[in-house]
């Protein structure tokens, strides 16, 4: 923080305030539902408690992890609000965290690909037209599951998820097929951009990676990427292999999903960040413990390194603590005054008293909840 900014803070300026240094390390972990459960569980049980102790003892920080897959075995339990919640949590971690805020674990599974929760009305009408031109069956099913929300600008069509979950999952495959056929058709006719088309094919995990890593500038200080490959996988064991690769309903490998994964994992991700971990291991249980030990030690070292690097930028001197406390008060004033209305007479009277040359003690008195803090702010 430069001297001019510090001077403005001491003079009471409330404009262009620097961000208050957080006291929390909050990390969002991203992966598919099943293929990284072993690693996530091991970190939860053996590494996160150590990181919590490290942050508290070394820097007085609180360590938090957001794992939206914890305890969730299957994407079938996911609803569309969960995807939106994940993206909000990513933004929250980016806002609050000191140092690392996003870690992605990628294997050989692209993951669950839901249909969009919202489609702009303009796109929706194009999709309806495309399906009619393609003479697709069941295209009217879209109107049963999407309703137009005219309150948004521009209007959007919102996905309806009914109480009958079984009916929903039976219908999902039809909706996916219709929307993707229409997206391909419109893209080929230059009515959808590459990005707009991809929105109908994207997995939840890729969407998280885009928001948490690919769209960020300072990835070296904020993000970590772990890639794991399984050697000698037996693709005949479909019950086991389905946890680690994408399968179609007929239990064959989903080639489209694998191509999307390869593009994300092997090209886009390495172009943005150095992959922290890229290893192979087998499904033999005897290999698991050694692999997990090495993996967890590597994870601990990398997270603590990012925390230390971030804390070096924080002024922990007595003077820095004073600046931090003043900044907290200034930000509180700003947040309160954003939603404060009225009390003009009281404010004018207080302003005159404060600006007068009389040296006297001012006391603002009022009952609990009467707005003393707000009017002073």
Secondary structure, 3 states (H helix, E strand, C coil): CCHHHHHHHHCCCCCCCCCCCCCEEEEEEECCCCCCHHHHHHHHHHHHHHHHHHHHHHHCCEEEEEECCCCCCCHHHCCHHHHHHHHHHHHHHHHHECCCCEEEEECCCCCCCCCCCEEEHHHHHHHHHHHHHCCCCCCCHHHHHEEEECCCCCCEEEECCCCCHHHHHHHHHHHHHHHHHHHHHHHHCCCCCHHHHHCCCCCHHHHHHHHHHHCCCCHHHHEEEEEEEECCCCCCCHHHHCCCCCECCCCCECHHHHHHHHHHHHHHHHHHCCCCEEEEECCCHHHHHHHHHHHHHHHHHHHHHHHHHHHCCCCCCHHHHHHHHHHHHHHHHHHHHCCCCCCHHHHHHHHHHHHCCCCCCCCCCCCCCCCHHHHHC
